[in-house]
Amino acid sequence: MTDAIRPQPGILDISLYQGGKAHVAGVQNAVKLSSNENPFGPSDKAKEAFARTVHLLHRYPGTDHVSLREAIAEVHHLDAKRVICGVGSDEIITFLCQAYAGPKDEVVFTEHGFLMYRISALAVGATPVEVAERERTTDVDAILAACNQHTKLVFIANPNNPTGTMISIAEVERLAAGLPKQALLVLDGAYAEYVDGYDGGLAMIESRNNVVMTRTFSKIYGLGGLRIGWGYGPKAIIDVLNRIRGPFNLSTTQLETAEAAVRDQDFVNKCRAENVRMRHWLSEALVELGVSSDKSMANFILARFASEVEAGACDAFLQEQGLIVRRVSGYKLPHCLRITVGDEAACRRVVHAVAQFKGVQ
């Protein structure tokens, strides 16, 4: 790169995103618990839809995503015209930053929030503003105090990743009501389906003009490998996002598989129930070994150790046992390990391995 050819301001400040580790050298058939994936994979109906699309690989997909948008709207009781689909919820986050933030603007998020908020803000030249959490939980008062005339976007994940913690709808409503008039609240609902009876903030969107929600098919639907997400918000905002969305951003395979997945709510309900059961068991079993965690509402727990050294040593021991979890130093939680709630066999292996590490018989 010459001195004359330079990227836009902010881009060189981006640290490359590191996904959850998937392999351990010298270990065969390791159990991956580092990326919050559904241990049961996608539903049979989603798999069947995926297989059928092999006959359409030579055809361009539709550009309006109408069938998938209508399926999402039917299941969640929404207006299909206000649904936008993207390559994971990451792409919706990118669209929001491209459309509503830029140089001299500020994008607010919490200190343990999803790393893509910072990355997407820097990519458009905006200033990322990190706000402290209160005991690893979103602090509405701290967010409101950080907002000013430059604030354009406020991101919160509810439940949050990697902490698993969640604030009430009343607190989210208080946040939305207190934002500056030019600011947009983005509710990241990647883990919303893991909370029984939670709408991810949809009702709030119907009554306000400054709230957008993002969702994903990567978690409870078990389609992380296909990269499909969606968003919902005021019609004027969705219209803006569609103007910068690529016309063929989702393939026919993505669209049809996601449609089958969202219509199979029986599978979603089974996955949610099993996740609740094993999440409770895993967290309680680790507490008995002296490893605490906050109450998680997602499909993982954030296990807290006495120090960064102990967390690192435990991580290394787990890898030796063929168990891959997630170090979260990049989220400013160096003394923690994020552990995906796997199936029962995987959860029991984790607890057994931690007991060995701790020297507990």
ZAMARGU-4260 file (C-alpha; in steps of 0.2 Angstrom, whole numbers, plus 5000, padded with zeros to 4 digits):
<rodrens>
0) 5000/5000/5000 | 5007/5017/4995 | 5005/5033/5005 | 4993/5039/4992 | 4981/5024/4992
5) 4973/5023/5009 | 4957/5016/5016 | 4944/5027/5024 | 4947/5033/5042 | 4943/5020/5055
10) 4945/5004/5045 | 4964/5002/5050 | 4958/5003/5068 | 4947/4987/5066 | 4954/4972/5074
15) 4950/4956/5064 | 4935/4947/5071 | 4940/4930/5078 | 4926/4917/5078 | 4925/4902/5090
20) 4939/4889/5088 | 4933/4874/5079 | 4948/4862/5080 | 4962/4857/5092 | 4978/4850/5085
25) 4980/4832/5088 | 4963/4829/5094 | 4950/4820/5084 | 4931/4823/5085 | 4933/4837/5097
30) 4916/4844/5104 | 4914/4862/5099 | 4906/4872/5112 | 4913/4889/5107 | 4901/4897/5094
35) 4884/4895/5103 | 4877/4883/5089 | 4862/4872/5091 | 4869/4855/5096 | 4854/4847/5087
40) 4857/4856/5070 | 4843/4862/5059 | 4825/4854/5059 | 4822/4839/5047 | 4810/4851/5037
45) 4824/4863/5035 | 4836/4850/5029 | 4823/4844/5016 | 4820/4861/5010 | 4839/4863/5008
50) 4841/4847/4998 | 4827/4852/4986 | 4836/4868/4981 | 4850/4858/4972 | 4839/4858/4957
55) 4839/4877/4956 | 4857/4881/4958 | 4858/4888/4940 | 4844/4901/4944 | 4846/4918/4951
60) 4836/4920/4968 | 4822/4932/4970 | 4826/4950/4975 | 4812/4954/4986 | 4813/4939/4998
65) 4794/4939/4998 | 4790/4921/5003 | 4803/4921/5018 | 4797/4938/5024 | 4779/4932/5023
70) 4783/4917/5033 | 4792/4927/5046 | 4778/4939/5047 | 4765/4925/5049 | 4775/4916/5063
75) 4778/4932/5073 | 4762/4942/5068 | 4771/4956/5059 | 4769/4967/5044 | 4779/4958/5030
80) 4783/4974/5021 | 4793/4980/5037 | 4804/4964/5037 | 4821/4965/5029 | 4832/4949/5026
85) 4851/4948/5026 | 4867/4938/5027 | 4865/4934/5045 | 4860/4948/5057 | 4878/4955/5055
90) 4873/4962/5038 | 4858/4971/5045 | 4869/4979/5058 | 4881/4984/5044 | 4866/4991/5034
95) 4861/5002/5049 | 4878/5009/5051 | 4880/5012/5033 | 4863/5021/5032 | 4863/5031/5049
100) 4881/5034/5055 | 4897/5041/5048 | 4911/5053/5052 | 4908/5064/5067 | 4893/5053/5072
105) 4894/5041/5088 | 4888/5023/5089 | 4885/5017/5107 | 4886/5000/5114 | 4890/4991/5130
110) 4907/4986/5136 | 4903/4967/5134 | 4893/4969/5119 | 4894/4960/5102 | 4911/4964/5093
115) 4902/4968/5077 | 4895/4984/5084 | 4912/4992/5085 | 4918/4985/5069 | 4903/4991/5059
120) 4904/5008/5067 | 4923/5010/5063 | 4920/5004/5045 | 4909/5019/5041 | 4920/5031/5050
125) 4909/5034/5065 | 4916/5035/5083 | 4912/5019/5094 | 4907/5023/5111 | 4908/5009/5124
130) 4897/5011/5140 | 4901/5001/5156 | 4889/4988/5161 | 4883/4985/5179 | 4889/4967/5185
135) 4889/4961/5167 | 4872/4968/5163 | 4866/4982/5152 | 4865/4998/5162 | 4851/5009/5154
140) 4856/5025/5165 | 4874/5023/5159 | 4869/5022/5141 | 4858/5037/5142 | 4872/5047/5150
145) 4883/5043/5136 | 4871/5049/5123 | 4872/5067/5115 | 4869/5076/5100 | 4881/5066/5090
150) 4873/5049/5095 | 4865/5041/5080 | 4864/5022/5084 | 4863/5013/5101 | 4865/4994/5100
155) 4860/4982/5114 | 4859/4963/5113 | 4845/4956/5124 | 4849/4943/5130 | 4867/4949/5128
160) 4882/4939/5121 | 4894/4934/5129 | 4886/4937/5146 | 4869/4929/5144 | 4861/4942/5155
165) 4845/4951/5150 | 4836/4967/5155 | 4817/4969/5156 | 4806/4976/5143 | 4801/4990/5154
170) 4820/4995/5155 | 4821/4993/5136 | 4806/5005/5134 | 4814/5017/5146 | 4830/5017/5136
175) 4820/5020/5119 | 4810/5034/5127 | 4826/5043/5134 | 4836/5043/5118 | 4840/5059/5109
180) 4828/5062/5095 | 4840/5058/5081 | 4846/5042/5088 | 4840/5024/5084 | 4839/5010/5096
185) 4844/4993/5089 | 4838/4978/5098 | 4849/4963/5094 | 4838/4948/5096 | 4850/4934/5091
190) 4846/4924/5107 | 4828/4930/5109 | 4820/4913/5104 | 4828/4905/5119 | 4817/4916/5131
195) 4800/4908/5132 | 4786/4921/5129 | 4799/4935/5124 | 4795/4945/5108 | 4812/4953/5106
200) 4804/4970/5107 | 4792/4968/5093 | 4778/4976/5102 | 4788/4991/5106 | 4793/4993/5088
205) 4774/4995/5084 | 4772/5009/5096 | 4788/5019/5092 | 4797/5026/5077 | 4815/5024/5084
210) 4817/5006/5087 | 4823/4992/5075 | 4826/4974/5080 | 4838/4961/5072 | 4836/4942/5073
215) 4846/4927/5066 | 4843/4909/5060 | 4861/4905/5066 | 4856/4900/5084 | 4841/4891/5088
220) 4836/4887/5070 | 4853/4878/5068 | 4858/4887/5052 | 4874/4896/5056 | 4882/4888/5041
225) 4870/4896/5029 | 4871/4914/5036 | 4853/4921/5036 | 4846/4935/5047 | 4832/4947/5047
230) 4827/4964/5054 | 4810/4973/5058 | 4807/4991/5061 | 4797/5006/5055 | 4793/5006/5037
235) 4803/5022/5033 | 4819/5014/5041 | 4817/4997/5032 | 4814/5006/5015 | 4831/5015/5018
240) 4840/4999/5022 | 4833/4990/5006 | 4841/5004/4996 | 4858/4998/5001 | 4854/4980/5002
245) 4862/4970/4987 | 4848/4963/4976 | 4854/4945/4977 | 4861/4945/4995 | 4852/4929/4999
250) 4853/4913/4988 | 4838/4902/4984 | 4845/4889/4996 | 4846/4902/5010 | 4828/4908/5007
255) 4819/4892/5006 | 4829/4883/5020 | 4825/4898/5032 | 4807/4898/5027 | 4805/4880/5031
260) 4814/4882/5047 | 4804/4897/5053 | 4788/4888/5050 | 4793/4873/5060 | 4790/4880/5077
265) 4788/4863/5085 | 4806/4860/5083 | 4810/4878/5090 | 4800/4874/5105 | 4809/4857/5108
270) 4826/4865/5107 | 4821/4879/5119 | 4815/4867/5132 | 4830/4856/5131 | 4842/4871/5131
275) 4833/4877/5147 | 4835/4860/5155 | 4853/4858/5151 | 4858/4876/5154 | 4851/4875/5172
280) 4860/4858/5175 | 4876/4864/5168 | 4877/4881/5178 | 4872/4872/5194 | 4885/4858/5192
285) 4898/4871/5189 | 4893/4881/5204 | 4896/4865/5215 | 4914/4865/5208 | 4917/4883/5213
290) 4914/4890/5195 | 4900/4903/5196 | 4890/4912/5182 | 4876/4925/5180 | 4859/4919/5176
295) 4859/4916/5157 | 4844/4918/5146 | 4853/4912/5131 | 4861/4895/5125 | 4877/4897/5134
300) 4884/4902/5151 | 4898/4913/5155 | 4909/4903/5168 | 4919/4914/5179 | 4936/4909/5186
305) 4947/4916/5200 | 4959/4924/5188 | 4964/4925/5169 | 4978/4912/5173 | 4965/4900/5180
310) 4953/4903/5165 | 4967/4900/5153 | 4973/4884/5161 | 4956/4877/5162 | 4953/4881/5144
315) 4969/4872/5139 | 4964/4857/5150 | 4947/4856/5141 | 4955/4856/5124 | 4966/4842/5129
320) 4950/4833/5134 | 4943/4837/5116 | 4931/4851/5123 | 4932/4868/5114 | 4925/4883/5123
325) 4927/4901/5120 | 4940/4913/5128 | 4932/4930/5129 | 4947/4941/5133 | 4942/4951/5117
330) 4925/4955/5127 | 4935/4962/5142 | 4932/4946/5152 | 4949/4938/5153 | 4944/4928/5168
335) 4929/4920/5160 | 4925/4905/5148 | 4909/4906/5137 | 4902/4888/5136 | 4889/4884/5124
340) 4875/4873/5131 | 4877/4857/5121 | 4867/4841/5122 | 4867/4831/5138 | 4882/4821/5134
345) 4893/4836/5130 | 4887/4845/5146 | 4891/4831/5157 | 4909/4829/5148 | 4912/4848/5152
350) 4907/4846/5170 | 4918/4830/5172 | 4933/4839/5164 | 4931/4854/5175 | 4930/4843/5190
355) 4946/4835/5185 | 4954/4851/5182 | 4949/4857/5199 | 4955/4841/5207 | 4937/4837/5213
360) 4933/4818/5214
</rodrens>
